[in-house]
Structures are given as structure tokens and as C-alpha cells.
């Protein structure tokens, strides 16, 4: 008790020994003095190893940053990024309008402003990335800021800008007023346009389900539990700021929260807000990058009630809105990158952020403008490649200490396909993941907006059942026909929707089932067996084998099924149907053979 552990880290760069030569030149001493003053502005005294640290490659510097020990305030979380732009409202006053968001991939507000686009892989211009690097290099960087409200954040940022000479005192109030303008989110327009007739019946239970969803994600804030309202003093006592200073964090308006999108946000996620815009009272742009510690729930700033950790601000003179927009997209895309995301959490000063940007630039691929259209949106990949190899230093032989682990991770698309090693372990985990959303899957469908989907699913389920039921009746000589197929599909469809957690799955007879039934009926007819009795036995054995597969987590093997397996099975079914069609055609040719010796004079006499 009374002793303190001190950790001393020494960075050994991968370089030549020739760096230790002493050359007494005046401009070098002047440069070191200037770097030291810059580091003091960022709030951290430059250590002795910074000079050698800056001579390493960006990848080595990032690996050194990520190798530092985590503390409670710098543990990386999942991030939701939102970009708001300062726009005119009705041509009279400014307001912040949401234009894009990133959960993992980018979503933009479409030109009409009525709906979100499909998620797509963000494509950035190289020039905007270099401009972003210049913004971080020359702008205001404030790490581990402790603030409870947006007003406090704005005051601290403006004080820093004025002290460093980046902002004139005379326009402080104008900038502050612009920062505190109202934020208009896309989901607010959607909720305001909904008329009572189209409002979902599921909204009746919204007051009961929404708080539980927020509590599950750790986002339900109150004056006693909001992270920004607690301040631990030196004596260890917890002091509240009172209701007056915590108004930003005390309430959440559930009527303006899109709960369907809220379910996509991982538990414990934090927010990164990007604010860009043009104003008429600035002569040069002002930039600020802020990291809050701890994250604070700022009501009205983000479309979902997620505590804000990062804040990027870019305001500049009028006439360069597209340029500011691209810089905002660049920082938002960087925050979704796995490596820069961790660097932003662990950065100690401005140089660490610049190292993260440089490492990102080393990994990007540039496409020539004449050979590719930048307006084309790239669809998100089915499986995102792991970025762990960028975080781990490579050895001289090119191997990594977790090379085998990376190979294993490549075969798994998510936690649903991982083996638990316990009896019915995967089933238990599936129930735990699905239980919070089980009722909402059915209540959300009680809406007139879902009527078209319900009718489509009804037709999609009914058509193949009747079609293949008729073919089954012909193939089994009436043992199983359209009535039996319809009755069986109804029972199994209801049971599957209730207990499997997949209400939108289409069940019914398909081509492979028809082929199997025809082969089975022919087998029973050749060996004088009861078809329906054998069919019942096969169904019971299939149910037993499915239970065994569930108990042993055999579904984890699905990740090894490739596109070739699916196409080979589909090709087999196609060949069987083509063979059946040709066989029937030749059979008709034998039964109703052509009469090659007919007499045209007696044509009406042939039967």
C-alpha cells in the first residue's frame, strides 16, 4: 500500500547505427526547440526518444502506439460516426443537418432528403486525405477533455484557439453561436411525416420496449448514472454536478429515436461527431479535434442516444462546401478503420494522430481517374478481412506471432458460427441473442406499411406449394397431392416462424424435394413397400438427426461451404429435371408414335 509501480518504456527503432553521429549544426538545434514547443502546446512534454521515434516508418510508430498498456479511459469501443453540415434553414438561419453516417460502412442522405442510401464502401480522394492531415497538423487538438455539456466543449475549444492565435477574439461569439445551433437529424423528418393511419400498432408498446433496449446497450442515462455527471475527487468521494449542469445528459426523447437502427449499434458503442460547414464571418478555416474523457451523452447532437467520445470541427469561409464535405468524409472513414480507431483512443498527442493517418495512407490504393468512375458505389463485402496484421510487428522472416490465429479467424464470419464445445451450447447462445428482439419481430409487422410485404410472402409461399403439390400428386399417384402439401406447409411454417426466430423465411416444397419423393415412390413400388409409412419414418429420422446436429454445434461447419458447393448442388438438380423432361418427351413419342405411311385422302378417317 503506499508504493507506486513505475513502468519505463524504451523504444528501439529499426535503423542503422549511423544515426548516432553528432553533427553540430544550428538549424538542427532550432528545429528541436520548435518541436519541443509544439509538444508543449499539445499538453505533453516531448520525451527523449521522440526524435528517433519520428524516424521510424508509420507502421512501426502505430504498432508502438498500440503496444502501450490500456487504462480504463482509453479502452477502444465500437464507434458510430455521424456527419452534420451547417446549412441554411428556409434561407434565414443556420442549422446543423445530418448528411451521412457510418456504423461500419457509409450511408448518405439521398438527394431528395427523404431516405438513407444503402451502406457502401467509402471511396475518398487522395487530396482530401492530405488536406485532413494538414488540418490535424495545423489545427487544434485537445485530448482527454473533461466536459459535461456542448456549451463547455465549445468554450474550451474556442479558448484554446484564441490562445494559440488561430481565432480572433472579435468573432468568438459568432463561432460559438454557430457551434450551438440546433441539430436536425434525418429520422426526425421521417417521424414527423408519419400520419396516424400509417403509424405502426407496435408503437403502443414502444414506451415499454425502448428503455429496455437502451438499458441493454448501456445507454440509458439519468442524472445519477450519466457518465458526465460524476466527478471523482482526490478524496474518493463522488460529487454530482446537480440537475442544472447535467441537463444535457438527463433526458432522452424516445419519440425521436429510430429503434430499428438502434438495434444495429453494438452494445457499449460510443459516438464520433463530425461537424463541417461554411460561414460568412471567417476568413480562414478553423479546425479542432477533441477526444472526451470520459464519453458524455449529449442530447440532440447524435441521432441515437450514444455517448460522444470524439468531436471533429471544421468551419471555413463560404465557397468551399464540397471541399469541407470531403474532408469530413475522410475523418469519418478513418474513424471506422480498425487501426486508426485504436490509435485515436490511445493517442497521447498530435504526432500519434498524424502517425495513424500516415499508416492509413500507406495502406490505401489509388485508382486512376480515367479508368474508374468515382460515382460508382462499391457494395460491402460479405466478410470483412481482418486488420490484425497491421497491428502486429513483422519479424525479419516475415512471420507474425499470431499467424495461425489469423488463418483461423478467416474461416469464421461471426459468433454464430463458432463452436462452443458444450452440449446445445450454440442453441443456448442463439436464444440469448434472439430473446430481446423476439416479440418485436412480430409486433413490428402489425403495420399498414408491412401489408405489401405480407401479401408478397403469402403469394411466394402459396405458389410453390400448389405447383409442386400438383406435381407430387402426379408422381405419387395421389398419395401426396396439393391438399397435403398445403396443410403440411402451413403447420411447419407456423412452427418454424414461432420457434426458429425467422418469421420471413419461405417454407414449402422445392425441386429437390420433388425429385426425392419421385425416387422414393419408385423405390417403394419396386419392392412392394408402403410409401406413406416409409415417408413417416424418414421424417422422424430427419428430426432426430437435426437434434443431434444442433446438440453438437455442427452448424459451425457451414462456414466451410463455398460457392462451388452451392453451384454443384444446383447443377445436379437442373440435370435431374432436364433428364426427367427428356424422358417424358421420349415416352410420349413411343406411346403416340408418328404414322409415317398415312394417306391424305383418308386423313379424316384416322382416329
PyMOL commands that set and color helices and strands:
alter all, ss='L'
color gray80, all
select helices_A, chain A and resi 17-20+26-41+50-53+58-66+126-138+150-163+169-179+186-193+201-216+227-229+242-245+247-250+254-256+259-262+321-336+338-346+350-363+369-371+388-391+403-409+415-417+425-435+438-443+448-475+482-499+511-526+531-551+554-560+563-591+600-605
alter helices_A, ss='H'
color red, helices_A
select strands_A, chain A and resi 79-89+93-102+106-108+120-121+140-145+183-184+230-232+238-240+270-279+286-296+308-317+378-379
alter strands_A, ss='S'
color yellow, strands_A
deselect
rebuild
show_as cartoon
